[in-house]
Amino acid sequence: MSKNIDTDWWKGAVIYQIYPRSFRDSNGDGIGDLPGITEKLDYIRDLGADGIWICPFFKSPMKDFGYDVADYCDVDPIFGTLDDFKRLMEKAKKLDLKVITDQVVNHTSDQHPWFKDSESSKIGDKSDWYVWADPKEDGTAPTNWLSKFGGPAWNFNMRRGQYYLHTFLPSMPDLNLHNPEVQDAFMDNMKFWLDLGVDGFRFDSVLFCMHDRYLKDNPHVPRRHLKPIEGRSFIEPYAMQDHVYDFNQPEALGFINRLRKLMDQHPGTFMVGEVSGTFSEEQAADLSAKYSEEGKYFHTVYNFSFLGDAPTPDLFRQAVENSTRHGIKSWPSWALTNHDVSRTITRWNRSNDPAQNREMSKTLNALLCSLYGTPFLYQGDELGLPDFEVPYHLLQDPLAVYLWPEWKYGRDGGRSPLPWAENDAEKTLDTDKAFNWLPVPPEHVPYAIEHQENDPDSVLNFTKAFLKWRKQHPALIHGEITFVDHSEKDIVCFMRAGEKETLLCLFNLSGTAIDMTIPVAVNDLERIENIPFTGTWEETSHELTLPAYGFCFLSMASLNKNRA
Ligand code: BGC
């Protein structure tokens, strides 16, 4: 093993999430593709990201836009070819950008040859590669388990005369990962991409990967503990069960430990597990710590703490403190949005004033990238992009169609293509191609990258400057975090203590200016050079004004160790 490999590069690295359909369309068919990503890798490098996570681009019937994989080791023609991916890797390596791909571990598409084989016979080689079970005496499904995408989690298959399990769409059957042969086959797929040089994987929906072998019914959750998700008037049936038997099963740890051992044979690679489900903040922290215990399982876990209702300052504190309070040594990851939820600025929904939204986006990007952990920026975060209000006839997401009009834009609101240039909206709306995929909506024109690059005050230029500045302050990347008590409910305040400096970080998450007393008892706070400081502060004073969505970083000189 070479001594020069940095095995911890992912700690505090900024990972830029790419949803390939919507990132960059290089051939004008209305759908983003791999050559489009390659073309824009310089943009991501210039932004200051250290790596990219590319959502699935593998062969798929696209019922769930790539999360239904029909061949793990090939590129779907709409995204390009394997050679396109090799070119992408080559350029990423030149730019020193890490590349992480998605591993969909819980299920395949029903078009995958494994499923075709499995459904064809009860005695064939792959007959138990999926979760098959006989009907109950009365013909109904084997358990009361529900699909996350609505309805029962079991579908009857005429060929086998049995039900199969599907946590998501009926066309996405769950793999039976209790079977070591299935685990081996999955790991062979991982090896394929590791051999092509990828730097890591994101494991999709991984806590669903095992089910109770005895097929016991889930208990229900008492109604008094339930409330609808913000923006919906009903409680989803899925939330009415306590997922004791179809989620977070003990055998998952053994499987993930096998995956980790494989990754450890490729030093410098890392794996991040998606931990989503219906649980409290405390449970999320427990699960995250458990599945990312240092050296054993995932290197880090991507959780959903900030992807629900607009997070309050208290939630930021609670989530980060919970993630570090365990005796378990682990490293958290954070995101404010992704391809499964509404975009940040829309979920926040605080102002109709674009100028204020712009400042809000800047502060949130700065906050995300100042927390202890690895920040994931979703494409469009760097632009302060809001949701596209997708009309029903343009909806693509099966979940959005199922929940319309209760869940207004479904997951499509945050999946519209990045607006690169002003005329992108015309190009995608004016032709039939609009129906291949979502268009760039005309209301996104003012957010276009070509505009923002030329506007010194844009979210894009701010985010770039901030990420560059962050690199000069390793305390924000590796430093310990300590939240500071204070009396302003809209302010997030914490210290990051690195080897050479300690920074006091304050963020105003409200639309009004706040005058406050700096809540730490040090006399020698200092402004930091080149800091993107938006507050008003007299050196030596403890009084500070933070404008609406303003923030500041002060250096705590007396705590700065090893200073010259
Ligand atoms: C992905 C979703 C997908 C689901 C099923 C997730 O958590 O992020 O986009 O629909 O897994 O694969």
Residues whose N, C-alpha, C, O or C-beta is under 5 A from the ligand:
A	BS01	BGC	D64 Y67 F168 D204 S205 D340
